[in-house]
Amino acid sequence: MICYEHPLNERIRTLLRLEDLFNKIDFFSNKNTAHEHHATLTALFEVLEITSRADIKSDLLQELERQKQILEALRKNPNVSETALNDVLNSIKITFREMLDLPGKVGEHLRENEWLMAIKQRIGIPGGCCAFDLPSYHYWLNLDPAQRHTDINEWLTPFQPVRNAFGIVLFLLRKSGRTLQAVANQGVFQQTGSEYAAHMLRLTLSNDLPCVPEISANKYALNIRFIPSLSGQRNKTYEGDVTFKLTFCNL
């Protein structure tokens, strides 16, 4: 099975992008070659771009506080595990304090590093990080991998509260899902009505099906069109019926 997640507002879209970038950072930073550590910095600079454009710190603090209030109201619900509830609430309280203790804007420690900012400026240029463009970066990439690991961890550590915060928000979002079994007749699925409003949709279908979903949604309607996955014909609709699971996730 393969799962497609589709955010329905800009805030969730930003959090999913950050999650994807940090997953890439985890993968490449744990390797040892210069190319993999270059990929780590490329993803890290993309994180910096995202956090520069949005007030991530304020948004996450507000959302953590809102989720804490919602969860506190569930204490007397007999269908809710008190142990699980306390675990999540404790995680929220710890992360909230860590976020408050973050000095300045998210990623400020990187913006104050002139050496990293010089690399960031060149990294957006095709082939701009060749050894003759950035000899000091070339030197760093040829250091012992252990030294590079130390530097990367130093640059990543201040981001940990942010990672914990959006991790909690996305965990609660995914756990909130209401799932139904659906069929797209001749590759098309449509629903209308405000009961289908959500912050994120999750579609799960067999990866044997040679098609991918194109989703458009607003508070009035949901439209899903499946198109052939590898044909490059975006205007062509998959002609078969597609059975899939559709999950509506709300914070």
Sequence and secondary structure as in RCSB ss.txt:
>XXXX:A:sequence
MICYEHPLNERIRTLLRLEDLFNKIDFFSNKNTAHEHHATLTALFEVLEITSRADIKSDLLQELERQKQILEALR
KNPNVSETALNDVLNSIKITFREMLDLPGKVGEHLRENEWLMAIKQRIGIPGGCCAFDLPSYHYWLNLDPAQRHT
DINEWLTPFQPVRNAFGIVLFLLRKSGRTLQAVANQGVFQQTGSEYAAHMLRLTLSNDLPCVPEISANKYALNIR
FIPSLSGQRNKTYEGDVTFKLTFCNL
>XXXX:A:secstr
 EEEEEESSHHHHHHHHHHHHHHHHHHHHTS SHHHHHHHHHHHHHHHHHHHHS HHHHHHHHHHHHHHHHHTTT
T TTS HHHHHHHHHHHHHHHHHHHT  SSTTHHHHT HHHHHHHHHHTSTTTT TTT HHHHHHHTS HHHHHH
HHHHHHGGGHHHHHHHHHHHHHHHHT EEEEEEEBTTEEEEESGGG  SEEEEEE TTSSEEEEEEE SSEEEEE
EEESSS  TT    S EEEEEEEE  
